[in-house]
Amino acid sequence: MHFAPDTEYSLQFAVVLANTVASASPSGIDELNTVEQLASLIHHFGFSGRLDDDEAELAGVRDIRSRIREMWLLERDEAVQVINTTLRQAQALPYLARHDQFDWHLHATDPEAP
């Protein structure tokens, strides 16, 4: 399957994020304990949406990290249910966007969404 470049970046980010837990990280420690660690990770992937740089955002990302790891262990049909639930909770409403070096492509949430 061919993905738009920003989708590829997002999928790469999801893999790296999921692997920041102690059991998967090369260091053997949780690599997402501070707002600074989160900021470094997000900036490495060139995220273009809203960033709060606070503990609430860190907690939210750590929560979604758990869901991503859970999805990796599920069978396809079960994973789809978890993904759809996550999209509903994020109030994802796809729309077309063009930014940076990317031509028109789909985004799932408003850039100002947390």
SEFI-397672 format. One record per residue: x, y negated, z negated of N, C-alpha, C, O, CB in turn; residue number from 1. Coordinates in pm, whole numbers, plus 50000, padded with zeros to 5 digits. Atoms other than C-alpha are relative to their C-alpha. Glycine has a CB too. Layout:
BEGIN
SITE; nu; nv; nw; cau; cav; caw; cu; cv; cw; ou; ov; ow; cbu; cbv; cbw; k
SITE; X; Y; Z; X; Y; Z; X; Y; Z; X; Y; Z; X; Y; Z; NUM
...
end
This chain:
BEGIN
SITE; nu; nv; nw; cau; cav; caw; cu; cv; cw; ou; ov; ow; cbu; cbv; cbw; k
SITE; 50085; 50116; 50000; 50000; 50000; 50000; 50090; 49877; 50000; 50189; 49872; 49928; 49903; 50000; 49878; 1
SITE; 49924; 50125; 49992; 50130; 49654; 50088; 49936; 49896; 49908; 49814; 49875; 49913; 50007; 49947; 50146; 2
SITE; 50048; 50105; 50089; 50099; 49382; 49825; 50061; 49867; 50039; 50171; 49862; 50093; 50032; 50033; 49854; 3
SITE; 49944; 50134; 49982; 50144; 49008; 49854; 50119; 49985; 49905; 50123; 50050; 49801; 49892; 49889; 49975; 4
SITE; 49880; 50014; 50085; 50479; 48894; 49710; 49970; 49967; 49854; 50035; 50022; 49765; 50088; 49893; 50057; 5
SITE; 50026; 50033; 50141; 50327; 48740; 49397; 49937; 50117; 49926; 49954; 50130; 49805; 49909; 49877; 49990; 6
SITE; 50054; 49880; 50062; 50137; 49064; 49332; 50114; 50095; 49964; 50112; 50156; 49857; 49899; 50070; 50094; 7
SITE; 49883; 49918; 50030; 50466; 49253; 49354; 50071; 49947; 49876; 50111; 50025; 49790; 50096; 50003; 50120; 8
SITE; 49937; 50059; 50118; 50618; 49009; 49102; 49919; 50030; 49875; 49975; 50062; 49770; 50016; 49848; 50017; 9
SITE; 50086; 49973; 50116; 50319; 49056; 48873; 50011; 50146; 49956; 50016; 50174; 49837; 49853; 49967; 50033; 10
SITE; 49985; 49858; 50035; 50349; 49434; 48890; 50137; 50027; 49938; 50148; 50104; 49843; 49980; 50088; 50125; 11
SITE; 49867; 49985; 50059; 50723; 49412; 48823; 50000; 49946; 49857; 50059; 50006; 49767; 50106; 49926; 50085; 12
SITE; 50010; 50057; 50134; 50648; 49186; 48526; 49929; 50096; 49905; 49972; 50113; 49791; 49926; 49866; 50005; 13
SITE; 50075; 49907; 50085; 50393; 49437; 48393; 50088; 50117; 49957; 50081; 50160; 49841; 49876; 50052; 50075; 14
SITE; 49911; 49889; 50034; 50652; 49716; 48406; 50103; 49955; 49897; 50125; 50023; 49797; 50071; 50054; 50125; 15
SITE; 49899; 50050; 50094; 50919; 49506; 48234; 49936; 49971; 49865; 49992; 50005; 49760; 50068; 49872; 50055; 16
SITE; 50071; 50030; 50125; 50667; 49384; 47975; 49970; 50128; 49923; 49996; 50136; 49803; 49870; 49925; 50029; 17
SITE; 50034; 49874; 50066; 50549; 49738; 47900; 50123; 50065; 49939; 50113; 50135; 49838; 49934; 50096; 50099; 18
SITE; 49878; 49937; 50047; 50908; 49845; 47852; 50077; 49916; 49897; 50193; 49945; 49869; 50089; 50029; 50116; 19
SITE; 49936; 50076; 50108; 50985; 49583; 47587; 49974; 50062; 49863; 50032; 50018; 49763; 49951; 49856; 50000; 20
SITE; 50023; 49933; 50129; 50850; 49813; 47314; 50124; 50078; 49962; 50201; 50121; 50048; 49875; 50094; 50006; 21
SITE; 49879; 49935; 50050; 51115; 49974; 47097; 50023; 50137; 50062; 50136; 50172; 50097; 49994; 50013; 49850; 22
SITE; 49983; 49864; 49949; 51049; 50325; 47225; 50042; 50005; 50147; 50090; 50108; 50194; 49872; 50078; 49983; 23
SITE; 49966; 50002; 49858; 51109; 50218; 47587; 50115; 49907; 50034; 50175; 49918; 50141; 49879; 49959; 50080; 24
SITE; 49896; 50099; 49968; 51361; 49935; 47562; 50140; 50061; 49991; 50165; 50150; 49909; 49989; 49879; 49906; 25
SITE; 49862; 49948; 50003; 51730; 49999; 47634; 50068; 49979; 49865; 50153; 50058; 49825; 50082; 49932; 50109; 26
SITE; 49938; 50031; 50128; 51820; 49841; 47300; 49945; 50086; 49887; 50008; 50097; 49781; 49980; 49855; 49966; 27
SITE; 50063; 49920; 50105; 51586; 50068; 47103; 49925; 49917; 49898; 49877; 49969; 49798; 50104; 50082; 49931; 28
SITE; 50077; 50088; 50088; 51424; 49765; 46939; 49893; 49929; 50081; 49903; 49919; 50204; 50093; 49896; 49929; 29
SITE; 50105; 50075; 49933; 51110; 49570; 47020; 50063; 49870; 50051; 50119; 49793; 49974; 49880; 49971; 49903; 30
SITE; 49937; 50117; 49938; 51226; 49300; 47262; 49901; 49886; 50024; 49928; 49797; 50104; 50064; 50040; 50131; 31
SITE; 50099; 50106; 49986; 50915; 49084; 47230; 49945; 49964; 49862; 49827; 49985; 49833; 49885; 50044; 50095; 32
SITE; 50037; 50036; 50137; 50910; 48958; 46871; 49987; 49850; 49978; 49929; 49808; 49878; 50101; 50054; 49905; 33
SITE; 50001; 50145; 50022; 50949; 48583; 46918; 49943; 49927; 50120; 49941; 49978; 50232; 50142; 49950; 49969; 34
SITE; 50049; 50087; 49893; 50798; 48302; 47120; 50112; 49975; 50100; 50088; 49967; 50221; 49947; 49866; 49943; 35
SITE; 49885; 50025; 49911; 51147; 48240; 47260; 50025; 50120; 50092; 50056; 50101; 50210; 50126; 49970; 49916; 36
SITE; 49983; 49881; 49916; 51176; 48600; 47385; 49893; 50005; 50108; 49920; 50039; 50223; 49997; 50128; 49914; 37
SITE; 50109; 50002; 49903; 50837; 48569; 47552; 50027; 49894; 50107; 50012; 49922; 50226; 49866; 49972; 49930; 38
SITE; 49972; 50108; 49904; 50932; 48236; 47714; 50108; 50042; 50098; 50097; 50016; 50218; 50042; 49872; 49926; 39
SITE; 49891; 49955; 49913; 51253; 48386; 47849; 49949; 50101; 50102; 49984; 50093; 50220; 50113; 50062; 49916; 40
SITE; 50054; 49898; 49911; 51067; 48683; 47996; 49910; 49937; 50105; 49921; 49969; 50224; 49922; 50104; 49919; 41
SITE; 50095; 50064; 49908; 50794; 48469; 48151; 50074; 49914; 50102; 50042; 49918; 50221; 49898; 49915; 49922; 42
SITE; 49927; 50088; 49908; 51037; 48218; 48300; 50085; 50079; 50098; 50105; 50036; 50212; 50090; 49904; 49921; 43
SITE; 49922; 49914; 49910; 51248; 48499; 48447; 49917; 50041; 50121; 49971; 50058; 50231; 50050; 50124; 49926; 44
SITE; 50087; 49957; 49892; 50947; 48600; 48657; 49929; 49884; 50070; 49844; 49907; 50156; 49897; 50096; 49947; 45
SITE; 50054; 50116; 49930; 50856; 48246; 48761; 49851; 49981; 49987; 49785; 49938; 50082; 50035; 50010; 50143; 46
SITE; 50143; 50017; 50025; 50509; 48243; 48608; 49960; 49855; 50024; 50029; 49764; 49980; 49964; 50043; 49855; 47
SITE; 50039; 50136; 49962; 50317; 47941; 48741; 49874; 49952; 49928; 49825; 49843; 49959; 49978; 49993; 50148; 48
SITE; 50122; 50039; 50069; 50017; 47930; 48507; 50028; 49924; 49871; 50140; 49880; 49846; 49917; 50121; 49969; 49
SITE; 49992; 50071; 50127; 49951; 47769; 48172; 50082; 50080; 49900; 50067; 50202; 49889; 49860; 49971; 49945; 50
SITE; 49923; 49939; 50108; 50196; 47842; 47890; 49982; 49918; 49874; 49996; 49796; 49876; 50151; 50011; 50037; 51
SITE; 50020; 50069; 50126; 50125; 47758; 47527; 50125; 50002; 49912; 50143; 49916; 49826; 49885; 50061; 49924; 52
SITE; 49877; 49987; 50079; 50460; 47872; 47382; 49972; 49998; 49850; 50036; 49924; 49776; 50099; 49889; 50036; 53
SITE; 50031; 49994; 50143; 50305; 47957; 47046; 49976; 50145; 49956; 49975; 50237; 50038; 49877; 49913; 49969; 54
SITE; 50019; 49866; 50057; 50242; 48253; 46817; 49873; 50067; 50050; 49870; 50189; 50067; 49997; 49992; 49848; 55
SITE; 50125; 49942; 49949; 49886; 48299; 46942; 50021; 50060; 50139; 49970; 50168; 50169; 49888; 49893; 50004; 56
SITE; 49971; 49948; 49867; 50011; 48342; 47297; 50084; 50127; 49991; 50059; 50225; 50061; 50073; 49894; 50086; 57
SITE; 49916; 49882; 50021; 50279; 48586; 47180; 49913; 50118; 49956; 49930; 50229; 50008; 50109; 49971; 49894; 58
SITE; 50088; 49893; 50047; 50013; 48789; 46996; 49913; 50053; 50115; 49893; 50174; 50127; 49912; 49951; 49884; 59
SITE; 50082; 49959; 49886; 49793; 48793; 47308; 50078; 50082; 50101; 50027; 50181; 50154; 49942; 49879; 50068; 60
SITE; 49918; 49925; 49904; 50077; 48910; 47531; 50038; 50135; 49941; 50041; 50235; 50013; 50128; 49920; 50037; 61
SITE; 49968; 49872; 50063; 50176; 49178; 47281; 49877; 50093; 50005; 49892; 50214; 50020; 50046; 49980; 49853; 62
SITE; 50122; 49920; 49990; 49811; 49294; 47285; 49985; 50056; 50141; 49958; 50175; 50158; 49876; 49916; 49963; 63
SITE; 50015; 49952; 49862; 49799; 49314; 47664; 50112; 50099; 50032; 50091; 50191; 50111; 50001; 49882; 50100; 64
SITE; 49891; 49904; 49981; 50137; 49491; 47656; 49955; 50139; 49955; 49983; 50238; 50023; 50127; 49957; 49922; 65
SITE; 50051; 49871; 50048; 49972; 49767; 47451; 49901; 50061; 50099; 49902; 50181; 50121; 49934; 49984; 49863; 66
SITE; 50097; 49950; 49903; 49691; 49793; 47705; 50070; 50050; 50127; 50031; 50151; 50185; 49898; 49891; 50035; 67
SITE; 49926; 49958; 49881; 49937; 49813; 47994; 50065; 50135; 49976; 50059; 50223; 50061; 50107; 49894; 50038; 68
SITE; 49936; 49871; 50032; 50129; 50093; 47823; 49895; 50111; 49996; 49919; 50222; 50043; 50075; 49992; 49864; 69
SITE; 50109; 49902; 50005; 49798; 50272; 47758; 49959; 50040; 50142; 49938; 50159; 50169; 49879; 49944; 49923; 70
SITE; 50041; 49972; 49863; 49704; 50244; 48127; 50096; 50095; 50070; 50053; 50180; 50148; 49989; 49871; 50078; 71
SITE; 49899; 49916; 49935; 50029; 50409; 48235; 49982; 50148; 49964; 50024; 50235; 50039; 50141; 49953; 49960; 72
SITE; 50014; 49862; 50047; 49934; 50722; 48040; 49867; 50063; 50040; 49845; 50181; 50016; 50014; 50004; 49852; 73
SITE; 50134; 49951; 49968; 49580; 50755; 48171; 49992; 50058; 50141; 50073; 50027; 50228; 49899; 49888; 49985; 74
SITE; 50034; 49954; 49866; 49440; 50944; 48465; 49939; 49882; 50075; 49891; 49787; 50014; 49902; 50123; 49996; 75
SITE; 50042; 50113; 49918; 49337; 50721; 48754; 49861; 49946; 49962; 49847; 49825; 49942; 49998; 50041; 50146; 76
SITE; 50136; 50047; 50029; 48962; 50706; 48676; 49992; 49933; 49863; 49922; 49832; 49847; 49901; 50116; 50006; 77
SITE; 49998; 50061; 50133; 49027; 50632; 48310; 50072; 49865; 50004; 50028; 49770; 49939; 50069; 50094; 49898; 78
SITE; 49924; 50125; 49989; 49283; 50365; 48399; 49913; 49891; 50063; 49918; 49775; 50021; 50128; 50021; 50083; 79
SITE; 50087; 50097; 49935; 49030; 50195; 48625; 49902; 49940; 49899; 49877; 49820; 49901; 49922; 50065; 50117; 80
SITE; 50091; 50051; 50103; 48787; 50166; 48333; 50069; 49900; 49909; 50012; 49795; 49878; 49943; 50116; 49917; 81
SITE; 49924; 50091; 50088; 49054; 50005; 48112; 50032; 49871; 50074; 50020; 49762; 50018; 50130; 50067; 49950; 82
SITE; 49968; 50119; 49920; 49159; 49768; 48392; 49877; 49914; 50017; 49884; 49792; 49999; 50056; 50040; 50137; 83
SITE; 50123; 50078; 49982; 48800; 49664; 48462; 49957; 49932; 49871; 49912; 49817; 49874; 49888; 50090; 50051; 84
SITE; 50033; 50061; 50129; 48737; 49602; 48092; 50091; 49881; 49973; 50045; 49776; 49928; 50013; 50103; 49886; 85
SITE; 49904; 50107; 50021; 49053; 49392; 48070; 49968; 49879; 50089; 49972; 49765; 50043; 50144; 50050; 50027; 86
SITE; 50035; 50110; 49909; 48953; 49187; 48376; 49873; 49927; 49953; 49866; 49805; 49960; 49979; 50054; 50143; 87
SITE; 50123; 50063; 50053; 48604; 49127; 48229; 50031; 49913; 49880; 49983; 49801; 49869; 49896; 50107; 49962; 88
SITE; 49967; 50076; 50121; 48750; 49017; 47896; 50079; 49873; 50034; 50068; 49773; 49963; 50081; 50087; 49904; 89
SITE; 49924; 50117; 49959; 48983; 48777; 48079; 49916; 49905; 50086; 49965; 49801; 50130; 50125; 50044; 50078; 90
SITE; 50091; 50076; 49916; 48682; 48642; 48271; 50063; 49974; 50137; 50057; 49863; 50190; 49963; 49868; 49932; 91
SITE; 49932; 50009; 49871; 48872; 48712; 48592; 49897; 49980; 50112; 49807; 50062; 50130; 50084; 50127; 50026; 92
SITE; 50083; 50032; 49885; 48702; 48553; 48893; 50096; 49970; 50115; 50150; 49860; 50122; 49902; 49880; 49971; 93
SITE; 49901; 50021; 49893; 48917; 48596; 49205; 49973; 49876; 50084; 49858; 49842; 50111; 50004; 50121; 50090; 94
SITE; 50009; 50115; 49911; 48988; 48292; 49420; 50129; 49993; 50081; 50231; 50050; 50043; 49975; 49867; 49921; 95
SITE; 49883; 50017; 49915; 49228; 48198; 49698; 50086; 49885; 49950; 50035; 49781; 49907; 49957; 49976; 50146; 96
SITE; 49907; 50103; 50044; 49538; 47999; 49609; 50122; 50000; 50091; 50157; 50102; 50151; 50042; 50022; 49851; 97
SITE; 49874; 50013; 49927; 49851; 47870; 49782; 50089; 49911; 49915; 50050; 49800; 49878; 49980; 49941; 50146; 98
SITE; 49909; 50076; 50085; 50150; 47754; 49581; 50143; 50045; 50022; 50168; 50151; 50079; 49961; 50014; 49853; 99
SITE; 49858; 49971; 49988; 50527; 47746; 49569; 50030; 50046; 50143; 49987; 49983; 50239; 50044; 50106; 49897; 100
SITE; 49966; 49948; 49867; 50663; 47953; 49858; 49897; 50098; 50054; 49918; 50155; 50161; 50136; 50067; 49996; 101
SITE; 50100; 49901; 49962; 50350; 48171; 49880; 49887; 49938; 50081; 49835; 49833; 50047; 49945; 50067; 49876; 102
SITE; 50115; 50043; 49922; 50084; 48134; 50149; 49873; 50043; 49927; 49881; 50088; 49812; 50005; 50060; 50144; 103
SITE; 50127; 49967; 50064; 49715; 48197; 50075; 49999; 50144; 49951; 50041; 50236; 50021; 49884; 49977; 50096; 104
SITE; 50008; 49868; 50062; 49656; 48491; 49839; 49898; 49992; 49888; 49855; 49883; 49851; 50140; 50048; 49947; 105
SITE; 50098; 49995; 50108; 49418; 48602; 49563; 50065; 49980; 49864; 50172; 50034; 49836; 49926; 50131; 50002; 106
SITE; 49968; 50008; 50142; 49449; 48495; 49201; 49877; 50051; 49926; 49765; 50038; 49975; 50040; 49852; 49955; 107
SITE; 50112; 49943; 50076; 49236; 48659; 48935; 49943; 49904; 49897; 49824; 49910; 49865; 50044; 50128; 49932; 108
SITE; 50047; 50092; 50103; 49216; 48381; 48676; 50049; 49859; 50030; 50146; 49839; 50103; 50048; 50045; 49861; 109
SITE; 49964; 50141; 49984; 49233; 48003; 48666; 50140; 49975; 49946; 50176; 50033; 49843; 49898; 49909; 49928; 110
SITE; 49864; 50026; 50048; 49589; 47869; 48630; 50005; 49941; 49858; 50108; 49951; 49791; 50071; 49907; 50095; 111
SITE; 50003; 50058; 50135; 49484; 47693; 48309; 49951; 50099; 49895; 49946; 50065; 49777; 49912; 49877; 49997; 112
SITE; 50041; 49897; 50097; 49358; 48015; 48149; 50121; 50048; 49921; 50232; 50052; 49974; 49932; 50121; 50073; 113
SITE; 49885; 49952; 50079; 49573; 48145; 47866; 50049; 50137; 50048; 50145; 50191; 49992; 49963; 50007; 49851; 114
end
